[in-house]
Amino acid sequence: MKKYWISALLMFQFIPAFAETVFVKMSTSEGDVYLELYQDKAPKSVENFLQYAKDGFYDGTIFHRVISTFMIQGGGFDANMERKETRKTVQNEANNGLKNLRSTIAMARTNDPHSATSQFFINVQDNPALNYTGDQNTRTWGYTVFGKVIKGMDVVDEIRFKPTGAKIPFRKDVPLETVMIKTVEVLNERPATEE
C-alpha cells in the first residue's frame, strides 16, 4: 500500500508542470509582445505553437494580414510573401471555454475547422463571431483561443493601424511596410508586466 501511495505522489508531481501557463516573448520589428499560453485549456494548440517556436519556424515570418477593426495575423509567410512549409494540422480546440476577446491569440485556419497549422492571429477587439457555438459546421466550430497578450498590446495596436494594400498572393489587407516577426522565444518565468 505504501508503494502505491509513493507512486501516486510521484505521478502527481508531474501533473502541475503540464497545467502551468507557458510564457513567450515575440520580438517583432515594431517591438516585443509577451504572451501567456494555456496548456490546460488548449494542449494541442499550445504544443503545436511551441514546437514551431522552438524550431525557429517563426523567425523571419511576417504579419501578412492586418485588419484594424478585427485582428492581426501572421506565422505563415516570409518577407517575400512565400508560404512556409508546415507540419500536419491540429485538431480544433475552440470548445475550451475561451473566447476571442481583445488581446487573445488564436489559431488561424481555412474553412476546415481542423486545418490549423502554424498561422495565428491576435484579436484587436472582441470578436464573438469567432467563438465556438457547436460542431455543426465551419462557422459554429469557431477559432481556438490558446493564450493572450499580457504585455505589448501597444505594439499590437501599432501593427493594427499600419497602412495596408495588395501584395501577391493577397488582394488586400497586407501591410505595405513589412512587419517582421524576428524571434519567438519560450521564457522560463512570467515576465514583469509593469513598466
LINBEL-V961834 format. One record per helix or strand of 2 or more residues. SS is the DSSP state (helix for helix, strand for strand). FROM is the first residue (numbers start at 1). TO is the last residue. If there is no record, write none. Layout:
BEGIN
ss;from;to
SS;FROM;TO
SS;FROM;TO
END
This chain:
BEGIN
ss;from;to
helix;2;19
strand;21;28
strand;31;38
helix;43;54
strand;61;67
strand;71;78
helix;94;96
strand;104;107
strand;120;123
helix;128;130
helix;138;141
strand;145;151
helix;153;160
strand;164;167
strand;170;175
strand;180;186
END
